[in-house]
């Protein structure tokens, strides 16, 4: 069949809208008609050359839609089911899935190459194979993906809202609750209030943190953070650190969560300095893997027992936590509708990402056509 998609051919170039050929599902695969796709900063890393995929690649890794067809052996879903996609497939039986760390599933090894685990592709044009970001390619009207990449959700939930729990919401929320271990009464600092950081704010507030301090240079984002659970918001790390010292009588923060769009040495240093004895720094944001962005005093780390750790998906379990967050949304404990700043058509994908760069969006969402 044919499908319209937003494609990247190289770093430094915008998305191009193309019509591609799409193979149907093979064993263990499903055909999905995407309803909505989130505009996450991770796809910008491909353009900015911070992450290097195999080109050409169909963008998008935050998606929700309806299953249209299934291949042989698929038992997880059937045609007509509503699903949210997990940007990390989870097989359920590799070493990491079997030990409760399905966010590190071995099936995620090819998410930047964009092909299936067997090395084959489902998108093609003119004899060229096109990859799919995170094996999903949610910036396409349709895609053929692994059944291990979908989570069935209730069909009465609006998919344009549920789409947010495929990446940004659980990554941020779990960075606070799981990776950060925020507890009632803690003081938590969140650096970068975008699609992930705003949910780290929600997560820390939900955990009962006494002080949730948001740090972002954009006034609009600071205002949104205060609406969704932050107790204080500052434009700079220095202002935040001074307030933390005041609030804690010099004990400093329990957690510092780094959720900026591109991590650099300065924000890691700021986060390390703002936590006190026994404090935890969680690095959720991405940077070029070849750049060294962590330069800290080992002596201070030892003497103050500080922890610096990375996290993928906030150390959450996609199959469980995607549904869990939707239940929390239904109960009014997690805000989703308020996260969407603007909706775009597929053809407006580059406009949406420019708005993200310009600090205009907490989360933009692409709405696919109903055809």
C-alpha positions, 0 to 999 in steps of 0.5 A: 500500500501507499502511505504519506510520511515525513522523512529525514534524508540527512542531518541538518535538513528539514523533514520532507513529505513523501509517498512511500510504499509500505509492506504489510505485516509479517509474523509477529507484526501489525499494521497501524493507522496512526491517529496522532503523533507527538513532536518530541525533541528526540527527533530533533537530535537526528537533525542536529546530528546529536544522534546518528541514525541510518538515513533515510528514516521516517520520523516520529516515535510517539504515536497512537492509532488503530490496528488495521491488520495483524500478521501470523502469530499475533495474539496481543491485539486484533484489528480495531484495537486502539493502541499507544506505541512504546518507543522501546519495544519489549519482548518480555523474555530477554535478560532485561525484560525478565528482570523487570527492566523492560525499558532496556529490552534488547529489541531496542538495539535497532531503534536508530537503524529503523529496521525490524530485528531481522534486519528487514524494512517495511518502508520503501521508495524507488528501490530504497529502504527507509527506516522508521524512528524507534521501529515506529515511524509515527510521522507516517499515516500508516506503518507496519510495526512489531506487536511488542511496540504496542499497548492496547488502551481503552477505546473511549480514550481520545487517542490525540490525548493518549498519544502523550503517554507513549514517551514524554509523560512516562519518561518525565513522571517516572524520572521523578518517581522511579529513577529519582525516587522522590518521596513525600517531603523532598525537595526536587529541582527540575531543569528544562520544562519541555514535554518531559520536564513538565511531567517530571514536575507532575511526577514530583508533585504526585510523589508528595515533594514539599518543594518542586523547583522548575528551572527554564529560561522561557517564561511561558514554560515556567508559568506552565510548571507552576500550573502543574505542580511546581512550587517555585520557578526560576529562569536560571540555575543560580536563582534556583540554587539560592532558593533551595538553600533558603527552603532547606536551611542549607541542606540542599535538594534531594533530587535534581532531574535533568530534562533539558532538550540537549544536556551539556556539562553546565547543567550537569554541574548545576544539578550536582551542586544543588543536591545535598548529602545523599542526593540524586542527580538523574540525567534524562535528557540526551546529548551526542553520545560522543561528547563528554558531558559529565565532569564532576568531583569524585571526592565530593561524590564520595564524601557527600554520597551523591548519586549521578545516574542516567535513565531511559524512559524514566526506568518505567515499564512500558506495558504497565506504566503506559496504562497506569498513567492513563488510569491516573489521567482518568482519575484526575491525578495526571494532567494530559490535555493541558500539555498540548500547546498546539496541533499540526497537520503532517505537512506542518511538521517542520513548523511544529519543530520550529515552534519547539525550538522557539520555546512556544510549545510544551508539546505539539501533536501531529493529527493524521488525516482520517482517511 
